[in-house]
Amino acid sequence: MADSSAPTRVMMAVNESSLRGYPHPSISCRAAFDWMLAKLVRSNADGFHLLFLHVQVPDEDGFDDVDSIYASPTDFQSMKQRDKIRGIHLLEYFVNQCHQLGIKCEAWTKQGDPKEVICHEVKRVQPDLLVVGSRGLGPFQRVFVGTVSEFCVKHAECPVITIKRKANEAPRDPIDD
């Protein structure tokens, strides 16, 4: 039987804003984080241990602005280092908020397909709960874009809460989150 005095371990998948870029969190994950603080944690900071996961999606060819024909091993190393730094800056937002509130937390980055990596990390880390933000895509957009939150609800090996962003915070195009 699990220790009832152990803090509740909540994993939260976070991503960057497509509008503002790194190191700014997306509207959806900020809304989910705010909801989690207001509705779950409240004033019980000692009762929770938050786990932040950011999954970086590698570029198809590995290059943003570099022509792959002229790439050198040094180019690959500098891109890996740049991506790592960008992920750390994104996670820093959530870690700083937790430290200000006295909430224990951990944060890490992984690379790959977000929905697959999140479910794999849930299996590996075994949190009590997974919290993910939802962009609120319509049925047509979901067919072409797919949603990480729907996949996690179906495949994660723990309870999952999806939090929609507030209507007044939604950009004109839900993809721009």
C-alpha positions in Angstrom: 0.0 0.0 0.0 1.3 3.5 -0.9 2.3 5.9 1.8 -0.6 8.2 2.3 1.7 11.0 3.5 3.7 11.0 0.3 3.1 14.0 -1.9 0.9 13.6 -5.0 3.1 13.4 -8.0 1.6 15.3 -10.9 3.2 15.3 -14.3 2.6 18.2 -16.7 3.5 18.2 -20.3 4.6 21.7 -21.4 5.2 23.2 -24.8 6.4 26.5 -26.2 4.2 29.2 -27.7 4.1 29.1 -31.5 3.3 32.8 -31.6 5.9 34.0 -29.1 8.4 31.2 -29.4 10.9 30.1 -26.8 11.1 30.6 -23.9 7.4 31.5 -23.6 5.0 28.7 -22.7 2.0 28.2 -24.9 -1.4 29.6 -23.9 -2.7 26.1 -23.3 0.0 24.9 -21.0 0.0 28.2 -19.0 -3.8 27.8 -18.6 -3.3 24.2 -17.5 -0.6 25.2 -15.0 -2.7 28.0 -13.6 -5.6 25.6 -13.2 -3.5 23.0 -11.5 -2.2 25.6 -9.0 -5.7 27.0 -8.3 -7.7 23.7 -8.2 -5.3 21.0 -7.2 -2.4 22.5 -5.2 -4.2 25.5 -3.7 -2.5 26.2 -0.4 -1.2 22.6 0.0 2.3 23.1 -1.5 3.8 20.3 0.6 1.2 17.8 -0.7 2.4 17.9 -4.3 5.5 17.1 -6.3 5.2 18.5 -9.8 7.0 16.9 -12.8 7.4 19.0 -15.9 8.2 17.4 -19.2 8.9 19.3 -22.4 9.2 17.2 -25.6 11.2 18.8 -28.4 10.2 17.8 -31.9 13.3 17.4 -34.0 13.2 19.2 -37.4 12.8 16.7 -40.3 16.2 17.5 -41.7 17.7 18.8 -38.4 18.2 22.3 -39.7 16.3 25.5 -39.2 18.4 27.9 -41.2 21.3 25.8 -42.4 21.4 24.1 -45.8 22.1 20.5 -45.0 24.4 20.1 -48.0 27.0 22.3 -46.2 26.5 20.9 -42.7 29.5 19.9 -40.6 29.6 17.8 -37.4 30.1 21.1 -35.6 26.8 22.4 -37.0 25.0 19.4 -35.5 26.6 19.9 -32.1 25.7 23.5 -32.0 22.1 22.8 -33.0 21.8 20.1 -30.3 23.2 22.6 -27.7 20.8 25.4 -28.9 17.8 23.1 -28.6 18.8 21.9 -25.2 19.2 25.5 -24.0 15.8 26.5 -25.5 14.1 23.6 -23.7 15.7 24.6 -20.4 14.6 28.2 -20.7 11.0 27.0 -21.3 11.1 24.8 -18.2 12.6 27.6 -16.2 9.3 29.5 -16.2 7.5 26.6 -14.4 10.3 25.7 -12.0 10.7 29.4 -10.9 6.9 29.6 -10.3 7.0 26.4 -8.2 10.0 27.6 -6.2 8.3 30.9 -5.4 5.3 28.9 -4.1 7.3 26.4 -2.2 6.2 23.4 -4.4 8.7 20.6 -5.0 9.3 20.0 -8.7 11.4 18.3 -11.3 11.8 19.2 -15.0 13.4 17.6 -18.0 13.3 17.5 -21.8 13.1 14.6 -24.2 13.0 14.5 -28.0 10.5 12.8 -30.3 6.8 12.6 -31.0 5.2 14.4 -28.1 2.3 12.0 -27.6 4.5 8.9 -27.7 7.2 10.4 -25.5 4.7 11.7 -22.9 3.0 8.3 -22.6 6.4 6.6 -22.4 7.5 8.9 -19.6 4.3 8.4 -17.7 5.0 4.6 -17.8 8.6 5.2 -16.7 8.0 7.8 -14.0 4.6 6.6 -12.8 3.0 9.8 -11.7 -0.4 9.8 -9.9 -1.9 12.2 -12.5 -1.0 13.7 -15.9 -2.1 17.2 -16.7 -2.1 18.5 -20.3 -3.4 21.6 -21.9 -5.8 21.5 -24.9 -5.8 23.9 -27.7 -9.5 23.3 -28.4 -9.1 22.2 -32.0 -12.3 21.6 -34.0 -13.1 18.2 -35.5 -11.7 19.2 -38.9 -8.4 20.4 -37.5 -8.1 17.4 -35.2 -8.2 15.0 -38.2 -5.2 16.7 -39.9 -3.3 17.9 -36.9 -4.2 15.3 -34.3 -4.1 16.1 -30.6 -1.6 15.1 -28.0 -4.2 15.5 -25.2 -6.6 13.0 -26.9 -3.8 10.5 -27.4 -2.7 10.8 -23.8 -6.3 10.3 -22.5 -6.5 7.0 -24.4 -3.0 5.7 -23.9 -1.4 7.1 -20.7 -1.1 4.6 -17.8 -2.5 7.1 -15.2 -5.5 9.4 -14.9 -5.3 12.3 -17.3 -6.8 15.8 -16.9 -7.0 18.0 -20.0 -7.5 21.7 -19.5 -8.9 23.9 -22.2 -7.6 27.4 -22.4 -10.0 30.2 -21.7 -12.0 31.4 -24.7 -10.8 35.0 -24.3 -7.2 33.8 -24.4 -7.6 31.8 -27.6 -5.9 33.2 -30.8 -7.9 33.4 -34.0 -6.3 30.2 -35.2 -6.2 27.5 -32.5 -3.0 26.1 -34.0 -1.3 29.4 -33.0 -1.0 28.6 -29.3 
